[in-house]
Amino acid sequence: MSRIGVTVASGVLALVGVEVYGIYSIRHLLDTRLMQIESRIESVRAADAALASQVAASAAKRDPDAAKAPVASKANAARATAGTAHIVLDRKVAAKLQKLLPAKTDLNEASKGFKNETQFIHAVYVSKDLGIPFARLKARITGDHPISLETAVRDLRPDLSKAKAKAEVEKGQREAIATARLSKSTSV
């Protein structure tokens, strides 16, 4: 190959390298901005849930009979309610999950979109264990184009190897099953 050919080839490779770097830096910038927006949305939702609970508390003070409405039986507490988009959790399970989620998170709102209690609990544990914002993880696995939890973890934490991501997802599943058993043991 001649000197000119080598020079041209080097120039083309350098140009392609600049293009690839530009694409990666733009993606990183967009991912960072998306995380900021999702974080703000999560804080607004938490504030909204806090206001809703204050309104409910003041309504309960004005009408004490409404506060005595029938509560789901313990046997049905672990099952998803038919026809609604949220999961009814046992009190012990709810208390445990509340500690794992950001402060003032409404569990009914957080559980919307999940197929069952175990899938919801699984996502909560994986989110907490890996430091992934729950709202981002939930959006990936319950959104318009849902993906598996393991795929979502690899997307949100690209620093983890495939094996490490799989191990963390399996660990979260074991924790979720153990927590789900709490509701079954109290319903007997």
C-alpha positions as CSV (number, residue, x, y, z in Angstrom):
1,M,0.0,0.0,0.0
2,S,1.3,3.4,-0.8
3,R,1.9,6.2,1.6
4,I,-1.1,8.1,0.4
5,G,-3.3,5.1,0.9
6,V,-2.1,4.7,4.5
7,T,-2.7,8.4,5.1
8,V,-6.2,8.2,3.7
9,A,-7.0,5.1,5.8
10,S,-5.7,6.8,8.9
11,G,-7.8,9.8,8.3
12,V,-10.9,7.8,7.7
13,L,-10.3,5.8,11.0
14,A,-9.7,9.1,12.9
15,L,-13.0,10.5,11.5
16,V,-15.0,7.4,12.4
17,G,-13.5,7.5,15.9
18,V,-14.6,11.1,16.4
19,E,-18.1,10.2,15.2
20,V,-18.4,7.2,17.6
21,Y,-17.1,9.3,20.6
22,G,-19.6,12.0,19.7
23,I,-22.5,9.5,19.8
24,Y,-21.4,8.1,23.1
25,S,-21.0,11.5,24.7
26,I,-24.4,12.6,23.5
27,R,-26.0,9.4,24.9
28,H,-24.3,9.9,28.2
29,L,-25.6,13.5,28.4
30,L,-29.1,12.3,27.5
31,D,-29.0,9.5,30.1
32,T,-27.8,12.0,32.8
33,R,-30.6,14.4,32.0
34,L,-33.1,11.6,32.0
35,M,-32.0,10.5,35.4
36,Q,-32.4,14.1,36.7
37,I,-35.9,14.4,35.2
38,E,-37.0,11.0,36.6
39,S,-35.6,11.9,40.0
40,R,-37.7,15.1,40.0
41,I,-40.8,13.2,38.9
42,E,-40.3,10.7,41.8
43,S,-40.0,13.6,44.3
44,V,-43.2,15.2,42.9
45,R,-45.0,11.9,43.2
46,A,-43.8,11.5,46.8
47,A,-45.0,15.0,47.6
48,D,-48.3,14.3,45.9
49,A,-48.8,11.0,47.9
50,A,-48.0,12.9,51.1
51,L,-50.7,15.5,50.2
52,A,-53.2,12.8,49.4
53,S,-52.6,11.1,52.7
54,Q,-53.0,14.4,54.5
55,V,-56.3,14.9,52.7
56,A,-57.4,11.4,53.6
57,A,-56.5,11.9,57.2
58,S,-58.4,15.1,57.5
59,A,-61.4,13.5,55.7
60,A,-61.2,10.6,58.3
61,K,-61.3,13.1,61.1
62,R,-64.4,14.8,59.7
63,D,-66.1,11.4,59.0
64,P,-65.0,8.7,61.4
65,D,-67.4,6.1,59.9
66,A,-65.6,6.3,56.5
67,A,-62.3,5.3,58.2
68,K,-64.0,2.1,59.5
69,A,-64.6,0.8,56.0
70,P,-64.0,-3.0,55.7
71,V,-60.4,-4.0,55.2
72,A,-59.4,-6.9,52.9
73,S,-59.0,-10.2,54.8
74,K,-55.5,-11.5,55.5
75,A,-56.0,-14.4,53.1
76,N,-56.7,-12.0,50.2
77,A,-54.1,-9.4,51.2
78,A,-51.3,-11.1,49.4
79,R,-53.2,-11.4,46.1
80,A,-53.7,-8.7,43.5
81,T,-57.1,-7.3,43.6
82,A,-59.2,-8.1,40.6
83,G,-59.9,-5.3,38.2
84,T,-57.5,-2.8,39.8
85,A,-54.0,-1.8,38.9
86,H,-52.4,-2.2,42.3
87,I,-51.4,-4.9,44.7
88,V,-52.8,-5.2,48.2
89,L,-50.0,-6.0,50.6
90,D,-50.0,-7.5,54.1
91,R,-49.1,-4.9,56.8
92,K,-45.8,-6.6,57.7
93,V,-44.7,-6.8,54.1
94,A,-45.8,-3.2,53.5
95,A,-43.8,-2.0,56.5
96,K,-40.7,-3.8,55.3
97,L,-41.0,-2.5,51.8
98,Q,-41.7,1.1,52.9
99,K,-38.2,1.0,54.6
100,L,-36.6,0.0,51.3
101,L,-38.2,2.7,49.1
102,P,-37.7,6.5,49.2
103,A,-39.4,8.3,52.1
104,K,-43.1,9.0,51.7
105,T,-43.5,6.6,48.7
106,D,-47.1,5.5,48.3
107,L,-47.0,1.7,48.1
108,N,-50.3,1.5,46.1
109,E,-48.9,3.9,43.5
110,A,-45.5,2.2,43.5
111,S,-47.0,-1.3,42.9
112,K,-49.2,-0.2,40.0
113,G,-48.3,-2.0,36.8
114,F,-46.7,-5.1,38.3
115,K,-48.1,-8.5,37.5
116,N,-48.1,-9.7,41.1
117,E,-46.8,-9.1,44.6
118,T,-43.6,-11.1,44.1
119,Q,-42.6,-9.2,41.0
120,F,-43.1,-5.9,42.8
121,I,-41.1,-7.0,45.9
122,H,-38.4,-8.4,43.6
123,A,-38.0,-5.0,41.9
124,V,-37.9,-3.1,45.2
125,Y,-35.1,-5.3,46.5
126,V,-33.0,-5.1,43.3
127,S,-33.5,-1.4,43.2
128,K,-32.3,-1.0,46.8
129,D,-29.4,-3.5,46.5
130,L,-28.0,-1.9,43.4
131,G,-28.7,1.7,44.1
132,I,-31.0,2.1,41.1
133,P,-33.8,4.6,41.5
134,F,-37.0,2.5,41.8
135,A,-39.0,4.7,39.4
136,R,-36.4,4.1,36.6
137,L,-36.4,0.4,37.2
138,K,-40.2,0.2,37.3
139,A,-40.4,2.2,34.1
140,R,-38.2,-0.3,32.3
141,I,-40.0,-3.4,33.5
142,T,-43.6,-2.2,33.5
143,G,-43.7,0.5,30.8
144,D,-45.1,0.4,27.3
145,H,-42.3,-1.9,26.1
146,P,-41.5,-3.9,29.2
147,I,-38.2,-5.8,29.4
148,S,-37.0,-8.4,31.9
149,L,-35.6,-7.3,35.2
150,E,-32.1,-8.6,34.4
151,T,-32.1,-6.6,31.1
152,A,-33.2,-3.5,32.9
153,V,-30.5,-3.9,35.4
154,R,-27.9,-4.3,32.7
155,D,-29.3,-1.2,30.9
156,L,-29.3,0.9,34.1
157,R,-26.0,-0.3,35.5
158,P,-23.8,-0.9,32.5
159,D,-20.8,-1.2,34.9
160,L,-22.0,-4.6,36.0
161,S,-21.0,-7.7,34.1
162,K,-23.7,-10.0,32.8
163,A,-22.9,-12.6,35.4
164,K,-23.0,-10.0,38.3
165,A,-26.3,-8.6,37.0
166,K,-27.8,-12.1,36.9
167,A,-26.5,-12.9,40.4
168,E,-28.0,-9.7,41.8
169,V,-31.4,-10.4,40.2
170,E,-31.4,-13.9,41.6
171,K,-30.5,-12.5,45.1
172,G,-33.4,-10.1,44.8
173,Q,-35.7,-12.9,43.9
174,R,-34.7,-14.9,46.9
175,E,-35.3,-11.9,49.1
176,A,-38.7,-11.2,47.5
177,I,-39.8,-14.8,48.0
178,A,-38.8,-14.7,51.7
179,T,-40.6,-11.4,52.1
180,A,-43.7,-12.7,50.3
181,R,-43.8,-15.6,52.7
182,L,-44.3,-13.2,55.6
183,S,-47.8,-12.4,54.3
184,K,-48.6,-16.1,53.8
185,S,-47.4,-17.0,57.4
186,T,-49.6,-14.2,58.9
187,S,-52.7,-15.2,57.0
188,V,-52.9,-18.7,58.5
